[in-house]
Amino acid sequence: MDASPADNPMEAGNAARPPRRAAFALLLVGALCAGMGQTIVFSVLPPLAREIGLSNLQTGFIFMVSACFWVIMGPIWGRTSDRRGRKLFVILGLIGFALSMTLFATSIRLGLVGALSGAPLFILIVATRSLYGMIGSAGPPAAQAYIADRTGAGDRTSGMAGFAAAFGLGAMLGPGFGAAAAVLGPVAPFYAMATLSAVMAASVFLFLPENTPPTARAARPRVKVFDPRLTPIMGFAAMNGVMVSIPMQTIGFYFIDRLGYSTAEAPQIVGVGLMGGAMASLFSQLVVVRRFRIEPRLLIRLAPAFFCAGHLLIWSVPVASMVIFGLVIAGFGAGLAQPGVDTAASLAVKEDEQGAAMGLVYSSGAFGFIISPFIGMTLYGLAPQAPYMFTMTLAICAGVFAWRSQTIGAARARVDDIGDERPASAPYR
């Protein structure tokens, strides 16, 4: 009598892989949409902000407030997903993203047509963008915890790199998508992204499997902000957030003020730079990280060197082609850093703490977005190249920290874990 797949663990694992891959693919498409939305906002908002009378500092403040809510809510959503299941919060995050984009676009439109101006307009734009931090922050921690639930230690870096690569691909496609949608109007890209996010929320609701219902769990110690297993990783994530966010928030102004582009020309050339950085990030995640299975500790330790080199080029050679090349080099470093940080945090905690750990790591990165407007815009007021001098110096400090940290040094998958996967019986929480 032939053995059934249930009697043969290897056959059971093989039978489980197609639906798992389909589930992962669905989550990756959601990450792609989020990446597109981010680069569309960063490339389109600075010129639009100047048209409706917002200052550089006010523009940075818009991103900062949303990041504040992300820092607060990300760990809460992630920890709750450990108890209530992942799917609900993936859907909630996509809905929050769609709602925020819709209202954000509408508020900017009111400013462009002159229906609203001054402080009321600024407050409305801040509030609508903040919805992304309040509700949209539910999605990424739950999605990455979903992946961590279904991968073994040796495969987790690859899984996390796939998620980060999907976001990077979206970041690469975002400016082109935004330029195409802008034919219909200056805020049309935001409405288009809201529509895509709503479609993804419906798709996750209909097709993402969660085979077991959420169950009540015994009380256990919660992963806290100052958990010694995570604090060095979170510290690096915060520095990484600053190094990533300051260029995103200032590069549009840099092309206008330092390189002499007009407000009409800047979005296109900024889009090229951001797309180049996203392509480099995608290459590092899909080819370097996944193909060569680099340990997370090495990813974290190598990334600052690329940030340092890229930002040095941006401020020291004020030529558009070299600035774009600097963004590409820094993007490669960002592509190494994100899966390294995510995997290091995932490996540092228990299986039933994955959501909480992912929420804290994402919040740490968002913390970089909170402080970066104060740092970046203040330094930009002194000189357009000053923010990049600062991030180059910060990259050197982050590299020294990563090489000296014992916690980061321990972030590695054991050799005998390579190729290990979660068993087919692992619950779909």
Steps between C-alpha positions, in 0.01 A plus 500: 500500500641842402578746774289815505661843505405527864710187572800639317620835639704582191206440269276698733746788492512490119120495482486806725743706297277612207233663722771649717673646197169641376441658840848650502448632147182676612683667787783602269259671262364694798854604592556606139197731519631652824840563340338670202298722731806607697711614205204670336449709814870581541550596135174691442429672833795749524413689175127489581571624853673807362211566263251507789727715716650251746854551628772236493462445874123461470550240229735304724252535787236322291720190483607536863151489652405192300821332617416589862175310474685212333741480796210489745265270311741261321595299811136494617375363170786250479451374854125469446559294185687247718165434673236574239660373181689669217243529223269748671782748553641465149155597371468783752836642393405500132167668575677763708743564215214541250303730729802716578598537135147596398458767766859623461449554126169677562656738753782593260246549223313749719821697536578494128159636400510767775209362700716478812829657604723590792478322834168317432646346184821400673313339791275308260797367300679393819188327633427309180861384461502396867233239430775303326695485825193427712342222294737420214761396758297187572598338170878455472565348847219251452614413146859441606392301804285290265814423298703429815229259620553291188877499451783331683800686641717430197238618250377801690753745359390401151134542595558840656714605204214405269264727692750786499569442130131525419488833681814604310347400168199711584730789588667459162171494310338776702645807326421360155150405607456843654619676185254302290211566739591869525375545143154491657586764760766589761339293777379216277798278604376503859148400401639223277704358788196511727308295244779242471521468877125446529518227235782332694300515824215318326740244353656424839154463652397252232817302436753517786475171694485483875421138569444524873288758681661732754516339842542637849853451630635474849643816648870540424760775541449761231777617270572849627669805354818445701516124453878429508458246220387776265632838616827496298311389190239770559775758547650412165152504341448855630832615354412326175166681497676837530748413223217395269249774584713816493587459128140411416368810675761743366606374158212672321605836644867417435442467126317833498731704723842341447479370143273770354200299380157665486203380705357354180820314408592379849242219539624326186870510588430416865293207377797376298723519807254325729435236235872438464538460875203264510645291215829468687313403816303241306818355349668468839197324649410266214849416379753567775296408808285216367749340264801506731305449827704759688462494877297786648790621714715551190219680317467744790875555518551559128208734435644816665801498267270540199302776669824683576631476144167597342436802717859618454437515125170687543646795694849514354422483126204732418431347159166330435651178364730460801224583747287230339794258516536584869134414554560169320794407725307597814200304372717190471596543865138548604417176320753315715397664826126434506495118469798485734319695771168318453661155510722583796194609699300195394776259602547674835150423632267203541250380243204651686673839522556560129230762453614701801863490384411608146287783636786630715751481216268686263434760768872547552542572131203736515666679792768599251228669295384687810831663578629534144289807406643691797852391412476505123301820452698689764827398336355570155428856612871540569611351169334257255791258527510500882238223549708262290816583690310406814366170362846407376636554851207306649575211263856483634365489858242234406771285344720519809200419720401199286850351507533546876152382607493145638125474440538583132801268482280215625241557223577199288321182393674179599649305212279203576193724473565585136218359294289432809137603468209511736309171493179476307313469828608848614179691568385779270434749775 
